[in-house]
């Protein structure tokens, strides 16, 4: 249970990082597209 929880948090961090990068990339892309 303990190891599983640790693994889950690690995966969550990975997902959050990827999501934030994707959001930043998407916002920049839309900004450039609208201009």
C-alpha distances in whole Angstrom, upper triangle without the diagonal:
4,6,5,6,9,10,10,12,14,15,16,19,20,21,22,24,26,26,28,30,31,32,35,36,37,38,41,41,43,45,46,47,48,51
4,5,5,6,9,10,11,13,14,15,17,19,20,21,23,25,26,27,29,30,32,33,35,36,38,39,41,42,44,45,46,48,50
4,5,5,6,9,10,11,12,14,15,17,18,20,21,23,24,26,27,29,30,32,33,34,36,38,39,40,42,44,45,46,48
4,5,5,6,9,10,10,12,14,15,16,18,20,21,22,24,26,27,28,30,31,32,34,36,37,38,40,42,43,44,46
4,5,5,6,9,10,10,12,14,15,16,18,20,21,22,24,25,27,29,30,31,33,35,36,37,39,41,41,43,45
4,5,5,6,9,10,11,13,14,15,17,19,20,21,23,24,26,27,29,30,32,33,35,36,38,39,40,42,44
4,6,5,6,9,10,11,12,14,15,17,18,20,21,23,24,26,27,28,30,32,33,34,36,38,39,40,42
4,5,5,6,9,10,10,12,14,15,16,18,20,21,22,24,26,26,28,30,31,32,34,36,37,38,40
4,5,5,6,9,10,10,12,14,15,16,18,20,21,22,24,25,27,28,30,31,33,35,36,37,39
4,5,5,6,9,10,11,12,14,15,17,18,20,21,23,24,26,27,29,30,32,33,34,36,38
4,5,5,6,9,10,11,12,14,15,16,18,20,21,22,24,26,27,28,30,32,32,34,36
4,5,5,6,9,10,10,12,14,15,16,18,20,21,22,24,25,26,28,30,31,32,35
4,5,5,6,9,10,10,12,14,15,17,18,20,21,23,24,26,27,29,30,31,33
4,5,5,6,8,10,11,12,14,16,17,18,20,21,22,24,26,27,28,30,32
4,5,5,6,9,10,10,12,14,15,16,18,20,21,22,24,26,26,28,30
4,5,5,6,9,10,10,12,14,15,16,18,20,21,22,24,25,27,29
4,5,5,6,9,10,11,12,14,15,17,18,20,21,23,24,26,27
4,6,5,6,9,10,10,12,14,15,16,18,20,21,22,24,26
4,5,5,6,9,10,10,12,14,15,16,18,20,21,22,24
4,5,5,6,9,10,11,12,14,15,17,18,20,21,23
4,5,5,6,8,10,11,12,14,15,17,18,20,21
4,6,5,6,9,10,10,12,14,15,16,18,20
4,5,5,6,9,10,11,12,14,15,16,18
4,5,5,6,9,10,11,12,14,16,17
4,6,5,6,9,10,11,12,14,16
4,5,5,6,9,10,10,12,14
4,5,5,6,9,10,11,12
4,6,5,6,9,10,11
4,5,5,6,9,10
4,5,5,6,9
4,5,5,6
4,6,5
4,5
4
